Amino acid sequence: MNRPLCFVLMPRGRKPDPDGALVDFDVVYHNLIAPAVHSAGLEPLRSVQDFSEDFYLKPLFEQFILCPFAVVDLTLAGANLYYELGARHAKRPGTTVAVYADNEKTPLHRLTLDAVAYSLAGDGTLTNLVPPREILTGALEKARRTLKESPFSD
């Protein structure tokens, strides 16, 4: 049985956030996102291009828009990524879940789509992993139900 694809858009490797704290995005992917995607009955497809510098790349944007489901890490997001996220939200409402490293300066609590915060240790790795993974799995399962009920589904 083929599982529906879930496009995962996030940076790769260890990168500093705006405050200089390191985020190990590979650890976030392997220990949080991929297991949650699998638990929701989906197949993760991680982007091969790192969006943190310049997101508007046509093939990446097409994959992001066309995949039935998506998880996007907004920890290092700039204006371009928010624009592309808006385009995806308009095309595929209710099928995208945002994740982000929780810190006091993030404005992401105001998002109208599902967003899951994760906490980081000083070395950029995850702490308190189980609750965010369960919340992300639940949000993706909700997205699957939403897609089945949506008049906009392909």
PESULMO-V353271 format. One record per backbone hydrogen bond with DSSP energy under -0.5 kcal/mol. NH is the residue of the N-H (numbers start at 1). CO is the residue of the C=O. Records with the same first field share a line. If there is no record, write none. Layout:
NH->CO + CO
This chain:
4->41
6->43
7->69
8->45
9->7 + 71
10->8
15->13 + 23
17->21
20->17
23->15
24->124
25->13 + 23
28->24
29->25
30->26
31->27
32->28
33->28
34->29
36->32
37->33
38->34
39->35
40->36
41->38
42->37
43->4
44->42
45->6
47->8
51->49
53->50
57->55
61->57
62->58
63->59
64->60
65->61
66->62
67->63
69->5
70->95
71->7
72->97
73->9
74->72 + 99
77->74
82->78
83->79
84->80
85->81
86->82
87->83
88->84
89->85
90->86
91->87
92->88
95->92
97->70
98->114
99->72
100->116
102->100 + 118
106->103
110->107
111->108
116->98
118->100
119->127
121->125
124->121
127->119
132->128
133->129
134->130
135->131
136->132
137->133
138->134
139->135
140->136
141->137
142->138
143->139
144->140
145->141
146->142
147->143
148->144
149->145
150->146 + 147
153->150
